[in-house]
Amino acid sequence: MNRPFRSLVSRPATAILLAVAALAAHAQLPVSQDAHVNSTRTAVNFGYLSNLYVGGGNTAFVQFDLSSLPAGMTAAQVSRASVQLFVNRINTPGPVTIAPVTSAWTEGAVTFANQPSVGAVTTTFTPGASGVFVTLDITALVQGWITNPASNNGIAITSPAGNYLFDSKENDQTAHSAGLNVIVTSVGATGATGFTGAQGVQGVTGFTGATGVAGTNGTNGLNGFTGATGAQGATGVQGIAGVTGFTGAAGATGQQGISGNTGATGALGFTGAAGTAGSTGFTGATGVAGVAGSTGVTGSTGSLGFTGATGFTGATGLTGSTGLVGSTGVAGSTGFKGSTGSIGFTASTPLTRN
């Protein structure tokens, strides 16, 4: 008699399948070196300037430091990479091009004469205003640099018709150097491998040569779940705006203007005419002499002659006319007072005849 066969599957006491969410990291990578070259000054290095000149015979070179990216990451983990440039000034508007630099260069030695080689244009844009950032997608370039780190010689920026100034890393006024933003996505963790099912119990050997039924193989364990893709990380908060430069000191007060010449002194007014001298008073008439008494008889004493009338007082001289405006004219002197008329002579007393 054969025993019934029962297939057994071994299960762990607790089976835990973990889904590890994929993570997205936002990396902001700094500039390692930047400079520009000029076609009219072929032997001059401009790596120390605070602005990158682009167009008008100028080409700028910018290289980024990728050393802070996670070790061992692959190009496939870069979901997006963009370069950010600050437009300091627009002298002449026109399209600007971005191309990869394909040979080595150094900030302190690059000139127009020894400038590095440049590849094909990958991006073209036209800045619309000064004092703003522009952001350009260069994901393919960055993925290439990660696959082959030796190819990271940066980017070349130029303009065939425009003329621009972009901030360099030496700019200490607006202080908006270029930057490289990279979004790195990690691969989800592989699910745990399922437990292998226990091998089935071998069948009981039958009586007299009957072969027992071979036990079936245990069911294979379930494959672990592939980790779910993590949500994309939130965009980083925008950096704080640079501090406004100090207001320049007020200019010195200008010197006081020269005083005008003093006006000429006005002419003195005319001196008033002298007043007319008063006329001299009339001399009084001489009194009539008394008649001599008759001889012999003592004549009576003759009466005294009348005293002559007092002469008229001379008229007061006219007041001098007032001088013209200016200093007041001297008042005319008062006319001389007329001399008093002489007193009439008193008639003499008649002599007494003896």
CORNORWO-V530400 format. One record per backbone hydrogen bond with DSSP energy under -0.5 kcal/mol. CO is the residue of the C=O (numbers start at 1). NH is the residue of the N-H. E is the energy in kcal/mol with one decimal. If there is no record, write none. Layout:
# CORNORWO-V530400
CO,NH,E  CO,NH,E
This chain:
# CORNORWO-V530400
14,16,-0.6  15,17,-0.5  16,18,-0.6  18,20,-0.7  19,21,-0.7  23,186,-3.1  25,27,-0.7  25,184,-3.4  27,29,-0.6  27,182,-3.2  29,180,-2.4  30,65,-2.5  33,63,-2.7  35,61,-3.3  36,46,-0.7  37,59,-1.7  38,41,-0.8  41,44,-1.5  42,113,-2.3  46,49,-1.5  50,168,-2.0  51,53,-0.6  52,166,-2.4  54,164,-3.0  57,39,-2.2  58,55,-2.4  59,37,-2.3  60,157,-3.0  61,35,-1.9  62,155,-2.9  63,32,-2.5  63,33,-1.4  64,66,-0.7  66,69,-1.7  70,73,-1.5  74,77,-1.4  75,78,-1.7  77,79,-0.9  77,185,-3.4  80,183,-2.9  81,138,-2.4  82,181,-2.9  83,136,-2.6  84,179,-1.6  85,87,-0.6  85,134,-2.7  86,88,-0.9  86,167,-1.7  87,131,-3.4  87,132,-0.7  89,91,-0.6  89,165,-2.1  92,163,-2.9  95,161,-0.5  95,162,-0.6  96,125,-2.6  97,158,-1.6  98,122,-2.9  98,123,-1.6  99,156,-3.3  100,119,-3.3  101,153,-0.6  106,109,-1.3  106,110,-2.0  112,115,-0.6  117,102,-2.4  117,103,-0.7  120,100,-0.7  123,98,-2.8  125,96,-3.9  132,87,-2.9  134,85,-2.4  136,83,-2.6  136,138,-0.5  138,142,-2.1  139,143,-2.5  140,144,-1.8  141,145,-2.0  142,146,-2.1  143,147,-2.1  144,148,-2.4  148,151,-2.5  149,152,-1.6  151,153,-1.7  154,101,-2.4  155,62,-2.3  156,99,-1.8  157,60,-2.8  158,97,-3.0  159,56,-0.5  162,56,-0.5  163,91,-2.2  163,92,-1.9  164,54,-2.4  165,88,-2.0  165,89,-1.7  166,52,-3.7  168,171,-1.6  179,84,-2.8  179,181,-0.5  180,29,-3.5  180,182,-0.5  181,82,-2.5  182,27,-3.5  182,184,-0.7  183,79,-2.3  183,80,-1.0  183,185,-0.5  184,25,-3.4  184,186,-0.5  189,227,-1.4  207,210,-1.6  210,206,-1.8  213,203,-0.9  216,200,-0.9  219,197,-0.6  228,22,-1.8  295,297,-1.1  297,299,-0.9  351,353,-0.6
